[in-house]
Amino acid sequence: MEVLIVDDERDIETLFRQKFRKEVRNQNLELLFAFSGSEALEILERENPPKVVYVFSDINMPGMTGLELLDKIKSQFPNITVSMISAYGDSENFDRAIQSGAKEFFTKPIDFESLRREIHQML
C-alpha cells in the first residue's frame, strides 16, 4: 500500500522511515514523500488511477497549503483517504479539514501510534 506524506520540513522523511520501518521492511507499506502541495499532485498524477491510497499532509506549507491540496485531491481523486496535520490544534483548521473531506486531523508532535492504527485499518 502506497502512502504519501506531504510536508515542507524535509526531516519528516527520516522520522517516518524510522517509525514505519517494520511495515516498510515487510513490504506492507511503501512511503512516498512530497515537500510541497504541487509536488504531491505531480506524484498522484503519474498514474491513473494513482496507487497511493492514503495522503498525510501538513496544513501550513508555503505555496499551496495543505487545505488547498486536500480540496484538489478530493476533487481529482475522491477515493484517496486524506488526513491532515498541523502544529496548531485550532478549531478553524480542524473544522475546514473535516468539512473538506479529511478523515482525521492530527496535531504535532505526531501521535505515531494513532497514525499506525489509522494505516493498519486500511491494510
N, C-alpha and C positions, 0 to 999 in steps of 0.2 A: 504494500500500500504506500503510495506516494503522499508525503505531507510537505507543504510549502510553508516555510517560516519567513515572514516579511518584517524586517526591522532595519532601520538605518544604522544601528550600532553593530558593527561587524563582529565584535567579540561574542555576540549571541550565538554565533555558529559553534564556537568551541564549547560553550555551555550546553547547548542542545545535544551535540555529539557525545558529550560525557554522560548526560542524564539518560539518553536513549541508546547507549552503547550496546546493551544486551539485545534490544529489539532489532537494531541495525545488523548486528552480527548474526542473528538468527534469520535474517532476511525477511522479517515480518514487516519491516518499515524501511522506507527509503526517504531520507531527509533532503529536501531541496531548499536553497536559500536565495532570497532576493533582498536587496538592500534599498529598494525604493518601490513605490507602487507601480511605476511604469515597467520596471524590470520584472515584477511579479506577473503583470499582464502578458509580457513577452513570453514568459515561461508557460503560462496557461494556454496561450495561443499557438504554441509549437505543434500541438497535436489536436486533432478534432475527432472525438472528444478528448479532453485532457485526461491523463492518467492520474493527476492529482485529485484526491478525494477530500482533502482537508487543508484549509488555509488558516494559519495562525498569524494574525497581523497586529503590529503595533498601531496605535491610533495616531500618535504625534510623530510625524515624519515630515521632512521638508519636501516641497513639491506637492505631490498627491498625498493627501492624508489617508490614514487607514480607513476612515469612514467613507471617503470618496472611492477608495479601492473596493470596499465592501459593496457599495452601490453598483459599481461596474461588474464585479464578479456575479452578483445576484441577477443582474440583467442579462449578462452574456452566458453565464454558466450556473443556472439555478440549482443544479444538483450537487454542487460543491458545498460542503459544510464549511462555515467560516466562524472562527472565534476571534475575539478582539482582546488586546491587552493595552493597558495604559498605566503610566506611573501614577496617575491621579484617578482615584476611585469616585470621581464626581458623577452625580446622578444625571447630568445633562448628556455626557458621553455615553453612559450606560443606557439611558432611555433611547437615544438615537441609534445606537448599535443594535439593540434588541428590536426596535421598530423596523430597522432596515434589513433584518433577517439574520443577524448574528445568533449563533446557537448559545454561546457562552461569552462572558465578559470576565477577564482576569485582571488583577492589579499586580504591579511589580512590588516586591520581588515575586517572581512566578512560583506558585504552588505546584511543583512538578508532579506531586502525587495526584492532585486533581486533574492535571493535564494528562497524565498517564492513564487514569481511569477513562477519561473522555476518549482518548485514542484507542484504548483497548476495546471499548464498546463498539467501535467501528471495525475492528479486526475481525 
